[in-house]
Amino acid sequence: MENTCNRCHQTLLAESCYCASCGLPQLVYAADGATGQNSPERWNEAVRDAAQVDWKPALRVTLAIAIPAGALCFILSPLLGIYGLLWMAVAAAWVVMLYMRSQRPAWITLGAGARIGLVTGLAGGWTAAAASAFTLFAMRFIFHHGNEFDDFWQNQVSEKVSQQWAASGYDAQQILTAKAMLNSPEGRSGLTITVIFLMAMAMVVFATAGGALGARMLSRRRQPEI
């Protein structure tokens, strides 16, 4: 009769102390007395449920990686866009790898990796948002490049936005009204904040996926420590 896990009911490997699917520690019954005398030595060290996250070491690693990664993804950075999103996913997978080195068993489930990636994305995303806000403030009020930003904004609104709205069937009056709203200080600040917020949320999504993927890939290469 094959043994199954008490939590997920997957078939257990022979004489394995952990479920290969969810990481739950299992009771192992020895077939003879000699083996039974040696089995308590396998439990001398505390073991961890691979589905749970020890957040104290996880947060240390997360902040050490996510904050620099997010700082490189500010709004004027070359990493802005798809490269920044991929960079944040790689950073989350890196956090999972560093976290797994100090854990017993030395692997975690996909869900635990996704949670670590989520926290990495939150830290990195809001760091990128703060860096973007500070950069825009410094460029306008410290380095006095506000006129350059205003000219760039008006050109973008006048050319690209007008063309897109005209192609969508909006009449001239509607386009003029929308241009006036976007060129106003309120319109510019509102759209800028929206872009920064969406960028931060996209980083959270990609980091969550990166953390889950990192846990999945690393777990395949590692067997639970017995």
C-alpha atoms as an extended CHARMM CRD file, in Angstrom:
* protein
*
       226  EXT
         1         1  MET       CA              0.0000000000        0.0000000000        0.0000000000  PROA      1               0.0000000000
         2         2  GLU       CA              1.4900000000        3.3200000000       -1.0640000000  PROA      2               0.0000000000
         3         3  ASN       CA              1.7180000000        6.2080000000        1.3620000000  PROA      3               0.0000000000
         4         4  THR       CA              0.0370000000        9.5120000000        0.5750000000  PROA      4               0.0000000000
         5         5  CYS       CA              0.4330000000       13.0310000000        1.9630000000  PROA      5               0.0000000000
         6         6  ASN       CA             -2.0120000000       14.0330000000        4.7070000000  PROA      6               0.0000000000
         7         7  ARG       CA             -2.4680000000       17.4830000000        3.1690000000  PROA      7               0.0000000000
         8         8  CYS       CA             -2.5020000000       17.1550000000       -0.6370000000  PROA      8               0.0000000000
         9         9  HSD       CA             -2.9090000000       13.3510000000       -0.8840000000  PROA      9               0.0000000000
        10        10  GLN       CA             -0.0950000000       13.0000000000       -3.4260000000  PROA      10              0.0000000000
        11        11  THR       CA              1.9250000000        9.7880000000       -3.4450000000  PROA      11              0.0000000000
        12        12  LEU       CA              5.0170000000        9.9710000000       -1.2300000000  PROA      12              0.0000000000
        13        13  LEU       CA              8.4440000000        8.8730000000       -2.3220000000  PROA      13              0.0000000000
        14        14  ALA       CA              9.8840000000        5.8740000000       -0.5190000000  PROA      14              0.0000000000
        15        15  GLU       CA             11.2470000000        6.8050000000        2.9420000000  PROA      15              0.0000000000
        16        16  SER       CA             10.8200000000       10.5420000000        2.2400000000  PROA      16              0.0000000000
        17        17  CYS       CA             10.3210000000       12.8530000000        5.2170000000  PROA      17              0.0000000000
        18        18  TYR       CA              8.6240000000       15.5220000000        3.0940000000  PROA      18              0.0000000000
        19        19  CYS       CA              5.8740000000       15.6140000000        0.5210000000  PROA      19              0.0000000000
        20        20  ALA       CA              7.3970000000       16.4270000000       -2.8720000000  PROA      20              0.0000000000
        21        21  SER       CA              4.2960000000       18.4420000000       -3.8290000000  PROA      21              0.0000000000
        22        22  CYS       CA              3.5250000000       20.6580000000       -0.8160000000  PROA      22              0.0000000000
        23        23  GLY       CA              6.5390000000       20.1610000000        1.4780000000  PROA      23              0.0000000000
        24        24  LEU       CA              4.5950000000       18.9290000000        4.4980000000  PROA      24              0.0000000000
        25        25  PRO       CA              6.7900000000       16.8890000000        6.9000000000  PROA      25              0.0000000000
        26        26  GLN       CA              5.6740000000       13.2530000000        7.0330000000  PROA      26              0.0000000000
        27        27  LEU       CA              5.9310000000       10.5130000000        9.6380000000  PROA      27              0.0000000000
        28        28  VAL       CA              8.2420000000        7.7470000000        8.4300000000  PROA      28              0.0000000000
        29        29  TYR       CA              7.8630000000        4.2800000000        9.9380000000  PROA      29              0.0000000000
        30        30  ALA       CA             10.9650000000        2.1060000000        9.8960000000  PROA      30              0.0000000000
        31        31  ALA       CA             10.6740000000       -1.5230000000        8.8340000000  PROA      31              0.0000000000
        32        32  ASP       CA             13.1700000000       -2.8590000000       11.3870000000  PROA      32              0.0000000000
        33        33  GLY       CA             14.5390000000       -1.8710000000       14.7830000000  PROA      33              0.0000000000
        34        34  ALA       CA             17.9840000000       -0.7960000000       13.5180000000  PROA      34              0.0000000000
        35        35  THR       CA             16.5500000000        1.7260000000       11.1320000000  PROA      35              0.0000000000
        36        36  GLY       CA             14.1120000000        2.9060000000       13.7770000000  PROA      36              0.0000000000
        37        37  GLN       CA             16.9600000000        3.6940000000       16.1390000000  PROA      37              0.0000000000
        38        38  ASN       CA             18.6300000000        5.9440000000       13.5620000000  PROA      38              0.0000000000
        39        39  SER       CA             15.4880000000        7.7480000000       12.4040000000  PROA      39              0.0000000000
        40        40  PRO       CA             15.3180000000       10.2720000000       15.2920000000  PROA      40              0.0000000000
        41        41  GLU       CA             18.6730000000       11.6520000000       14.1310000000  PROA      41              0.0000000000
        42        42  ARG       CA             16.9350000000       12.8630000000       11.0070000000  PROA      42              0.0000000000
        43        43  TRP       CA             14.7740000000       15.1730000000       13.1140000000  PROA      43              0.0000000000
        44        44  ASN       CA             17.5340000000       16.7980000000       15.1740000000  PROA      44              0.0000000000
        45        45  GLU       CA             17.1570000000       20.0720000000       13.2600000000  PROA      45              0.0000000000
        46        46  ALA       CA             13.9320000000       21.9960000000       12.9360000000  PROA      46              0.0000000000
        47        47  VAL       CA             12.2590000000       21.7010000000        9.5470000000  PROA      47              0.0000000000
        48        48  ARG       CA             10.0530000000       24.1970000000        7.7710000000  PROA      48              0.0000000000
        49        49  ASP       CA              6.8700000000       23.7800000000        5.8010000000  PROA      49              0.0000000000
        50        50  ALA       CA              7.9060000000       24.6210000000        2.2340000000  PROA      50              0.0000000000
        51        51  ALA       CA              4.5480000000       26.3130000000        1.6450000000  PROA      51              0.0000000000
        52        52  GLN       CA              5.2330000000       28.8680000000        4.3960000000  PROA      52              0.0000000000
        53        53  VAL       CA              7.5270000000       31.9060000000        4.1400000000  PROA      53              0.0000000000
        54        54  ASP       CA              9.8580000000       32.9380000000        6.9510000000  PROA      54              0.0000000000
        55        55  TRP       CA              9.3560000000       36.6560000000        6.4030000000  PROA      55              0.0000000000
        56        56  LYS       CA             12.1970000000       37.9690000000        8.5430000000  PROA      56              0.0000000000
        57        57  PRO       CA             15.0170000000       36.6930000000        6.3010000000  PROA      57              0.0000000000
        58        58  ALA       CA             12.7880000000       37.0350000000        3.2340000000  PROA      58              0.0000000000
        59        59  LEU       CA             12.2400000000       40.7550000000        3.8440000000  PROA      59              0.0000000000
        60        60  ARG       CA             15.9580000000       41.3500000000        4.3530000000  PROA      60              0.0000000000
        61        61  VAL       CA             16.7340000000       39.8380000000        0.9690000000  PROA      61              0.0000000000
        62        62  THR       CA             13.7270000000       41.4880000000       -0.6730000000  PROA      62              0.0000000000
        63        63  LEU       CA             14.6270000000       45.0140000000        0.4040000000  PROA      63              0.0000000000
        64        64  ALA       CA             18.2900000000       44.5150000000       -0.5000000000  PROA      64              0.0000000000
        65        65  ILE       CA             17.3600000000       43.5710000000       -4.0930000000  PROA      65              0.0000000000
        66        66  ALA       CA             14.0240000000       45.2870000000       -4.7750000000  PROA      66              0.0000000000
        67        67  ILE       CA             14.9630000000       48.8300000000       -3.7650000000  PROA      67              0.0000000000
        68        68  PRO       CA             18.0110000000       49.1070000000       -6.0770000000  PROA      68              0.0000000000
        69        69  ALA       CA             16.0850000000       47.3520000000       -8.8650000000  PROA      69              0.0000000000
        70        70  GLY       CA             13.1650000000       49.7610000000       -8.5310000000  PROA      70              0.0000000000
        71        71  ALA       CA             15.4660000000       52.7870000000       -8.3750000000  PROA      71              0.0000000000
        72        72  LEU       CA             16.8250000000       51.8350000000      -11.8090000000  PROA      72              0.0000000000
        73        73  CYS       CA             13.3130000000       51.8640000000      -13.3140000000  PROA      73              0.0000000000
        74        74  PHE       CA             12.3840000000       55.5220000000      -12.8070000000  PROA      74              0.0000000000
        75        75  ILE       CA             10.3610000000       57.2910000000      -15.4830000000  PROA      75              0.0000000000
        76        76  LEU       CA             13.3430000000       58.6470000000      -17.4780000000  PROA      76              0.0000000000
        77        77  SER       CA             15.4270000000       55.4730000000      -17.2050000000  PROA      77              0.0000000000
        78        78  PRO       CA             16.4200000000       53.4040000000      -20.2720000000  PROA      78              0.0000000000
        79        79  LEU       CA             14.8870000000       50.4590000000      -18.3930000000  PROA      79              0.0000000000
        80        80  LEU       CA             11.4280000000       52.0390000000      -18.4880000000  PROA      80              0.0000000000
        81        81  GLY       CA              8.9000000000       49.8780000000      -20.3210000000  PROA      81              0.0000000000
        82        82  ILE       CA              9.1350000000       46.1750000000      -21.0630000000  PROA      82              0.0000000000
        83        83  TYR       CA             12.8120000000       46.0400000000      -20.0800000000  PROA      83              0.0000000000
        84        84  GLY       CA             12.0090000000       47.3930000000      -16.6290000000  PROA      84              0.0000000000
        85        85  LEU       CA              9.2320000000       44.8460000000      -16.1910000000  PROA      85              0.0000000000
        86        86  LEU       CA             11.5110000000       41.9870000000      -17.1750000000  PROA      86              0.0000000000
        87        87  TRP       CA             14.2200000000       43.3730000000      -14.8990000000  PROA      87              0.0000000000
        88        88  MET       CA             11.7790000000       43.3320000000      -11.9690000000  PROA      88              0.0000000000
        89        89  ALA       CA             10.7950000000       39.7240000000      -12.7530000000  PROA      89              0.0000000000
        90        90  VAL       CA             14.4720000000       38.7190000000      -12.7600000000  PROA      90              0.0000000000
        91        91  ALA       CA             14.9940000000       40.5700000000       -9.4600000000  PROA      91              0.0000000000
        92        92  ALA       CA             12.0970000000       38.6460000000       -7.8620000000  PROA      92              0.0000000000
        93        93  ALA       CA             13.5000000000       35.3110000000       -9.0550000000  PROA      93              0.0000000000
        94        94  TRP       CA             16.8780000000       36.3380000000       -7.6250000000  PROA      94              0.0000000000
        95        95  VAL       CA             15.2810000000       37.1380000000       -4.2640000000  PROA      95              0.0000000000
        96        96  VAL       CA             13.6600000000       33.6890000000       -4.2090000000  PROA      96              0.0000000000
        97        97  MET       CA             16.9990000000       32.0390000000       -5.0050000000  PROA      97              0.0000000000
        98        98  LEU       CA             18.8240000000       33.8760000000       -2.2090000000  PROA      98              0.0000000000
        99        99  TYR       CA             16.0160000000       33.1540000000        0.2450000000  PROA      99              0.0000000000
       100       100  MET       CA             16.0090000000       29.4410000000       -0.5550000000  PROA      100             0.0000000000
       101       101  ARG       CA             19.6970000000       29.0840000000        0.2900000000  PROA      101             0.0000000000
       102       102  SER       CA             19.0290000000       29.5990000000        3.9990000000  PROA      102             0.0000000000
       103       103  GLN       CA             15.9360000000       27.4120000000        4.2620000000  PROA      103             0.0000000000
       104       104  ARG       CA             15.3620000000       23.8050000000        5.2960000000  PROA      104             0.0000000000
       105       105  PRO       CA             14.1660000000       22.1580000000        3.1750000000  PROA      105             0.0000000000
       106       106  ALA       CA             16.0960000000       24.1390000000        0.5630000000  PROA      106             0.0000000000
       107       107  TRP       CA             13.0740000000       24.6600000000       -1.6800000000  PROA      107             0.0000000000
       108       108  ILE       CA              9.6650000000       26.3320000000       -1.5690000000  PROA      108             0.0000000000
       109       109  THR       CA              6.3480000000       25.8860000000       -3.3070000000  PROA      109             0.0000000000
       110       110  LEU       CA              5.1690000000       27.9520000000       -6.2640000000  PROA      110             0.0000000000
       111       111  GLY       CA              2.6820000000       29.8360000000       -4.0760000000  PROA      111             0.0000000000
       112       112  ALA       CA              5.3690000000       30.8170000000       -1.5580000000  PROA      112             0.0000000000
       113       113  GLY       CA              7.5860000000       32.0290000000       -4.3880000000  PROA      113             0.0000000000
       114       114  ALA       CA              4.7050000000       34.1070000000       -5.7580000000  PROA      114             0.0000000000
       115       115  ARG       CA              4.1670000000       35.7440000000       -2.3520000000  PROA      115             0.0000000000
       116       116  ILE       CA              7.8430000000       36.6550000000       -2.1220000000  PROA      116             0.0000000000
       117       117  GLY       CA              7.6420000000       38.0120000000       -5.6680000000  PROA      117             0.0000000000
       118       118  LEU       CA              4.5740000000       40.0600000000       -4.7460000000  PROA      118             0.0000000000
       119       119  VAL       CA              6.4040000000       41.7330000000       -1.8610000000  PROA      119             0.0000000000
       120       120  THR       CA              9.4130000000       42.2870000000       -4.1210000000  PROA      120             0.0000000000
       121       121  GLY       CA              7.1850000000       43.9260000000       -6.7090000000  PROA      121             0.0000000000
       122       122  LEU       CA              5.5260000000       46.1740000000       -4.1380000000  PROA      122             0.0000000000
       123       123  ALA       CA              8.8770000000       47.3390000000       -2.7860000000  PROA      123             0.0000000000
       124       124  GLY       CA             10.4150000000       47.7650000000       -6.2340000000  PROA      124             0.0000000000
       125       125  GLY       CA              7.3330000000       49.3370000000       -7.8040000000  PROA      125             0.0000000000
       126       126  TRP       CA              6.8770000000       51.9950000000       -5.1720000000  PROA      126             0.0000000000
       127       127  THR       CA             10.6210000000       52.6740000000       -5.1590000000  PROA      127             0.0000000000
       128       128  ALA       CA             10.3950000000       53.2650000000       -8.9160000000  PROA      128             0.0000000000
       129       129  ALA       CA              7.3780000000       55.5460000000       -8.3860000000  PROA      129             0.0000000000
       130       130  ALA       CA              9.1920000000       57.5640000000       -5.7090000000  PROA      130             0.0000000000
       131       131  ALA       CA             12.3240000000       57.8000000000       -7.8720000000  PROA      131             0.0000000000
       132       132  SER       CA             10.2120000000       58.9800000000      -10.8180000000  PROA      132             0.0000000000
       133       133  ALA       CA              8.4820000000       61.6590000000       -8.7480000000  PROA      133             0.0000000000
       134       134  PHE       CA             11.7820000000       62.9040000000       -7.3350000000  PROA      134             0.0000000000
       135       135  THR       CA             13.3890000000       62.9500000000      -10.8080000000  PROA      135             0.0000000000
       136       136  LEU       CA             10.5690000000       65.0010000000      -12.3170000000  PROA      136             0.0000000000
       137       137  PHE       CA             10.6170000000       67.4200000000       -9.3840000000  PROA      137             0.0000000000
       138       138  ALA       CA             14.4020000000       67.8370000000       -9.6000000000  PROA      138             0.0000000000
       139       139  MET       CA             14.3940000000       68.3260000000      -13.3690000000  PROA      139             0.0000000000
       140       140  ARG       CA             11.7370000000       71.0530000000      -13.1680000000  PROA      140             0.0000000000
       141       141  PHE       CA             12.5600000000       72.9370000000       -9.9730000000  PROA      141             0.0000000000
       142       142  ILE       CA             16.2610000000       72.2450000000       -9.3320000000  PROA      142             0.0000000000
       143       143  PHE       CA             17.7430000000       71.9610000000      -12.8190000000  PROA      143             0.0000000000
       144       144  HSD       CA             15.1080000000       74.2430000000      -14.4110000000  PROA      144             0.0000000000
       145       145  HSD       CA             14.2360000000       72.0300000000      -17.3700000000  PROA      145             0.0000000000
       146       146  GLY       CA             10.5140000000       72.6720000000      -17.0310000000  PROA      146             0.0000000000
       147       147  ASN       CA             10.2090000000       74.4330000000      -20.4010000000  PROA      147             0.0000000000
       148       148  GLU       CA             11.7330000000       71.4410000000      -22.1800000000  PROA      148             0.0000000000
       149       149  PHE       CA              9.2100000000       69.1010000000      -20.5670000000  PROA      149             0.0000000000
       150       150  ASP       CA              6.3500000000       71.4480000000      -21.4380000000  PROA      150             0.0000000000
       151       151  ASP       CA              7.4220000000       71.6790000000      -25.0870000000  PROA      151             0.0000000000
       152       152  PHE       CA              7.7990000000       67.9060000000      -25.3110000000  PROA      152             0.0000000000
       153       153  TRP       CA              4.3780000000       67.4030000000      -23.7500000000  PROA      153             0.0000000000
       154       154  GLN       CA              2.6470000000       69.8300000000      -26.0950000000  PROA      154             0.0000000000
       155       155  ASN       CA              4.2760000000       68.2520000000      -29.1350000000  PROA      155             0.0000000000
       156       156  GLN       CA              3.1740000000       64.8060000000      -28.0530000000  PROA      156             0.0000000000
       157       157  VAL       CA             -0.3930000000       65.9710000000      -27.4200000000  PROA      157             0.0000000000
       158       158  SER       CA             -0.5930000000       68.0540000000      -30.6060000000  PROA      158             0.0000000000
       159       159  GLU       CA              0.8280000000       65.4250000000      -32.9260000000  PROA      159             0.0000000000
       160       160  LYS       CA              0.2960000000       61.8960000000      -31.6810000000  PROA      160             0.0000000000
       161       161  VAL       CA             -2.8230000000       62.2680000000      -29.5330000000  PROA      161             0.0000000000
       162       162  SER       CA             -4.5950000000       64.4460000000      -32.0900000000  PROA      162             0.0000000000
       163       163  GLN       CA             -3.8410000000       62.0060000000      -34.8690000000  PROA      163             0.0000000000
       164       164  GLN       CA             -5.0420000000       59.0330000000      -32.8540000000  PROA      164             0.0000000000
       165       165  TRP       CA             -8.2690000000       60.7230000000      -31.8050000000  PROA      165             0.0000000000
       166       166  ALA       CA             -8.9330000000       61.9910000000      -35.3170000000  PROA      166             0.0000000000
       167       167  ALA       CA             -8.4700000000       58.4320000000      -36.6170000000  PROA      167             0.0000000000
       168       168  SER       CA            -10.9440000000       57.2170000000      -33.9600000000  PROA      168             0.0000000000
       169       169  GLY       CA            -13.6750000000       59.4850000000      -35.3110000000  PROA      169             0.0000000000
       170       170  TYR       CA            -13.6330000000       62.3850000000      -32.8360000000  PROA      170             0.0000000000
       171       171  ASP       CA            -14.6010000000       65.7520000000      -34.3110000000  PROA      171             0.0000000000
       172       172  ALA       CA            -12.4020000000       68.8530000000      -34.2050000000  PROA      172             0.0000000000
       173       173  GLN       CA            -14.2120000000       70.4300000000      -31.2540000000  PROA      173             0.0000000000
       174       174  GLN       CA            -13.8190000000       67.3350000000      -29.0890000000  PROA      174             0.0000000000
       175       175  ILE       CA            -10.1260000000       67.1290000000      -29.9540000000  PROA      175             0.0000000000
       176       176  LEU       CA             -9.5830000000       70.8060000000      -29.0630000000  PROA      176             0.0000000000
       177       177  THR       CA            -11.3720000000       70.3280000000      -25.7300000000  PROA      177             0.0000000000
       178       178  ALA       CA             -9.3250000000       67.2330000000      -24.8930000000  PROA      178             0.0000000000
       179       179  LYS       CA             -6.0610000000       68.9550000000      -25.8940000000  PROA      179             0.0000000000
       180       180  ALA       CA             -6.8580000000       71.9090000000      -23.6720000000  PROA      180             0.0000000000
       181       181  MET       CA             -7.5210000000       69.5740000000      -20.7470000000  PROA      181             0.0000000000
       182       182  LEU       CA             -4.3270000000       67.5640000000      -21.2760000000  PROA      182             0.0000000000
       183       183  ASN       CA             -2.2190000000       70.6990000000      -21.6930000000  PROA      183             0.0000000000
       184       184  SER       CA             -3.4970000000       72.1690000000      -18.4360000000  PROA      184             0.0000000000
       185       185  PRO       CA             -1.3590000000       71.6840000000      -15.2820000000  PROA      185             0.0000000000
       186       186  GLU       CA             -4.0420000000       69.4480000000      -13.7990000000  PROA      186             0.0000000000
       187       187  GLY       CA             -4.2270000000       67.3060000000      -16.9310000000  PROA      187             0.0000000000
       188       188  ARG       CA             -0.4750000000       66.8910000000      -17.1770000000  PROA      188             0.0000000000
       189       189  SER       CA             -0.0340000000       66.0110000000      -13.5170000000  PROA      189             0.0000000000
       190       190  GLY       CA             -3.0030000000       63.6340000000      -13.5400000000  PROA      190             0.0000000000
       191       191  LEU       CA             -1.7970000000       61.7460000000      -16.5980000000  PROA      191             0.0000000000
       192       192  THR       CA              1.7660000000       61.5980000000      -15.2690000000  PROA      192             0.0000000000
       193       193  ILE       CA              0.6010000000       60.1760000000      -11.9350000000  PROA      193             0.0000000000
       194       194  THR       CA             -1.5510000000       57.6360000000      -13.7830000000  PROA      194             0.0000000000
       195       195  VAL       CA              1.3970000000       56.4770000000      -15.9100000000  PROA      195             0.0000000000
       196       196  ILE       CA              3.6340000000       56.1210000000      -12.8380000000  PROA      196             0.0000000000
       197       197  PHE       CA              0.9220000000       54.1990000000      -10.9560000000  PROA      197             0.0000000000
       198       198  LEU       CA              0.3110000000       51.8140000000      -13.8610000000  PROA      198             0.0000000000
       199       199  MET       CA              4.0540000000       51.2860000000      -14.1990000000  PROA      199             0.0000000000
       200       200  ALA       CA              4.2950000000       50.3420000000      -10.5000000000  PROA      200             0.0000000000
       201       201  MET       CA              1.3450000000       47.9520000000      -10.7360000000  PROA      201             0.0000000000
       202       202  ALA       CA              2.8180000000       46.2690000000      -13.8170000000  PROA      202             0.0000000000
       203       203  MET       CA              6.0510000000       45.7490000000      -11.9050000000  PROA      203             0.0000000000
       204       204  VAL       CA              4.1020000000       44.0540000000       -9.1030000000  PROA      204             0.0000000000
       205       205  VAL       CA              2.4750000000       41.6600000000      -11.5920000000  PROA      205             0.0000000000
       206       206  PHE       CA              5.7550000000       40.7900000000      -13.3140000000  PROA      206             0.0000000000
       207       207  ALA       CA              7.6020000000       40.3790000000      -10.0060000000  PROA      207             0.0000000000
       208       208  THR       CA              4.8950000000       38.0210000000       -8.7110000000  PROA      208             0.0000000000
       209       209  ALA       CA              5.2120000000       35.9160000000      -11.8440000000  PROA      209             0.0000000000
       210       210  GLY       CA              9.0100000000       36.0330000000      -11.5890000000  PROA      210             0.0000000000
       211       211  GLY       CA              8.9580000000       34.8480000000       -7.9750000000  PROA      211             0.0000000000
       212       212  ALA       CA              6.6540000000       31.9460000000       -8.8070000000  PROA      212             0.0000000000
       213       213  LEU       CA              8.7190000000       30.9930000000      -11.8460000000  PROA      213             0.0000000000
       214       214  GLY       CA             11.9480000000       31.1770000000       -9.8330000000  PROA      214             0.0000000000
       215       215  ALA       CA             10.5450000000       28.8750000000       -7.1430000000  PROA      215             0.0000000000
       216       216  ARG       CA              9.3180000000       26.4680000000       -9.7800000000  PROA      216             0.0000000000
       217       217  MET       CA             12.5980000000       26.2790000000      -11.6590000000  PROA      217             0.0000000000
       218       218  LEU       CA             14.8000000000       26.0000000000       -8.5720000000  PROA      218             0.0000000000
       219       219  SER       CA             12.5650000000       23.4050000000       -6.9160000000  PROA      219             0.0000000000
       220       220  ARG       CA             12.9200000000       21.1160000000       -9.9040000000  PROA      220             0.0000000000
       221       221  ARG       CA             16.6760000000       21.0410000000       -9.4280000000  PROA      221             0.0000000000
       222       222  ARG       CA             16.5770000000       20.4230000000       -5.6760000000  PROA      222             0.0000000000
       223       223  GLN       CA             15.2440000000       17.4920000000       -3.7310000000  PROA      223             0.0000000000
       224       224  PRO       CA             13.9310000000       17.9600000000       -0.1820000000  PROA      224             0.0000000000
       225       225  GLU       CA             16.7070000000       17.5530000000        2.3750000000  PROA      225             0.0000000000
       226       226  ILE       CA             16.2440000000       14.5220000000        4.5950000000  PROA      226             0.0000000000
